[in-house]
Structure formats: C-alpha cells, structure tokens
Amino acid sequence: MITCYLALGSNLDDPERQLQDAVAALARLPHSRLAAASPVYRSEPLGPAGQNDYLNAVVALITELQPLALLDALQAIEDTQGRVRGERWGPRCIDLDILLYGDQRINEPRLQVPHPAMAERNFVLVPLTDICDPRLVVPGGSDLATLAQRCPTSRLERTRIRLKTH
C-alpha cells in the first residue's frame, strides 16, 4: 500500500457536486482507501479568460494500484463525470491529477510525478498542506512548507464546503 495525493478541480456543471461525485468514485476504487480530504478552496482560473472560478481540493488515497493503473482509473472517473478533453487549461467539469505517489519520481510519457506544475499552484499546495505534514519533502524538491512560501500567489479562498470521505 502506498499513499498518494490527488488534486481535484472543477468549474463547470455544479462544481461542488462534481467534487463530491469524484470523491465518492475515488472511495470505490479497488484495493484503495480514501484517507483524508482537504477543505475546498475557490480559486481564480488559469488559462483562457472568461472562465468561472474553480473549486479545488486535495485527497490522500492509500492504494495498491500501480501509478499508470491509478491514472487510468482517474481518467475513467473523469470520463464518467463528463470530462471533455479540449482546450488546455480550459473550463472542465472535473480534473483529477496525481500530485505525489509515495516518494516516487515517475517520468512516463503519460504521467509525471511529482506533478510538474504543483510548485506554482497555490490551489494545490495550500490544500495539500492541510492534509499532509508541511515538512514532507517532495521527491527531487523542497519540503511542502517551503514550496508553499515560494509559490506565486493568486486569489484563493477557503470555502465552507466539506468533502464526504466515507
């Protein structure tokens, strides 16, 4: 069993429901257990102008799934929830990303872990530090607290939304 951290984001089709549905689907993954979920944050969108704000969170998943099998499972959840892969950084009903997979570094054509952009995204680092020891050293990098301090700031608001982990 390995602990991995996953980022969740949505800005279309009832984002709160999309996050709740994704967490419920993650909890049903085989050989896996959802261990924690961060508070939900509202963030300004990256990418094309005119998008709605995003709702973002991070969950901890303890799993026996290998990294590419986990990626396939996440993409299947996205597809089930209606994700259409189009414009880069465009609006989406659900986005699920593997941030960390234990202490492993993965560099495959389909998957890079640690997530290559996580150090630049406060909407990932802040919720990650909510559920993870800020002293955790990201493989090949700094500890989470240092990454969060160095991260470019953009509007990020903690909401009252709580994700149901069981």
N, C-alpha and C positions, 0 to 999 in steps of 0.2 A: 504494500500500500504506500502511496506517495501523496503528499499534499501539494495541490496545485491551486493557483489563484487565477480566477477568471474575471474579466471585465464584462459588464453588461451595459448596453446603452440603447436608448430608443427616443425618437422624436416624431413618430407617426402612429396613427391608428391606436389611440389611447395608450400612451407610453407606460402609464402605471400598470395597466393590465398586461401589457407586453412583458414588462419585467417580472410581474408575478407569475405569468404563464411560463416564462423561461426558467425561473427558479423551481417551479413545480416539475418541469421536464427534467431539469438537472437532478432533482431529488430522486427521479425514477431511473436514472442511468444504471445499467448493470454494473455490479462489482464496484459501486461507488457510494459515498455517503456525503451529503452536504453538511459541512461542519460549522459554517458561520456565514452571515451576510452582513455587509456594512449598511449603514444608513444610506438612504437615497439622496443624491445631490442633483440640483438643477444647474446646468452649465450652458454657456453660450456655444453655439455650433462652430466647428471648424469647417473650412471649405466654402462652398458656394453661398453667396448672400441670400437672404430671404427665407432661411430655414427657421423652423420652430426651435426653441430651446430643447436640449436633451435632458433626459433623466438618466443618471448613471449610478452604478453601484459595483461592488466587487464581492465575490463569494469565494469561500475556501471549500474545495472539494477534495475529499480523500478518495483515491481511486486506485484500482488495479489496471485500468485501461492504459495502454501504451500511448505516447503522445499523438501519433497520427490517427489512432483509433478514437482518441478523445476529440481531436479536431474534426474528424468525420461525424462524430455524434453531435458536436456543437453546430456544425453546418446543417445537419438534418433537423435539429431543433429550429434553426433559423428558417429553413425551407418550410417546415410545418407551420410556422407562425406567419408566413407570407413574405419573407425577405426576398426582395428583388435586387440582384447584384447589377448595379448600373454605375452611375456617376461616382467617381472616387470622392470620398468624404461627403457624399450627398446624403439627403434625408433617408432614414431607414426605420422600419418598424422594430427591428431588433438587430443588435450586433453583439456577438459573443466572441471574446478574444482570450486566448491563453496568455496570461502575463508571465507566470512562473510555473515551472513544473519541477517541484523539489529544488534541488540545487543544480539541476542540469542546464547545460548550454546546448541548444539544438539549432542547427543551421541546415535546414532542408529547403528545397525549392518551395514547398507549401507552408512551411512553418519555421519561424524564428523565435526562439525563446532564450533569454527574456525578450518580451515583446520589444521590438526595436525602438518604438516611439514612447514607451511608458515614462521615461525620464523627462519628457517635455509636456506631459499632460497632467495638470493638477487634478482633473476629474477622474484620473486613475490613481495617482499617488495618495491623495487625501483619503479616499475610501479604503485603499489598501492598508494604510497605516491605522485605520480604525479597527481592523480585524487582525492585524499582523504586528509582531514586535517591530517597532521602528528601527531597532538595531540590526535587523535582518540584513545581511549583505547580499545584494543582488549578484548572481553569478557574473563575474567579469566586471563588476562595477563597485559602487559605493553602497553604504547602508541606506535604508529607506528614508530615514530622517534627513540625511544629507541630500539625497535626491529631491526630497520634497522642498527643502530650503532653497535649492538651486533652480527649481522648476519655474519656468515663466508663469506669471500669474495671469489668470483670466477670471472672469466672473464665475463664481462657484458658490452656490447657496445650499446649505443643508435643508432638506425638507422634513416634514413630519411623517413621511411615508416609511413604513417598515415592511420589509420583505418577509414572507412567511417561509421559514426554512423546514417546516415539517408538517 
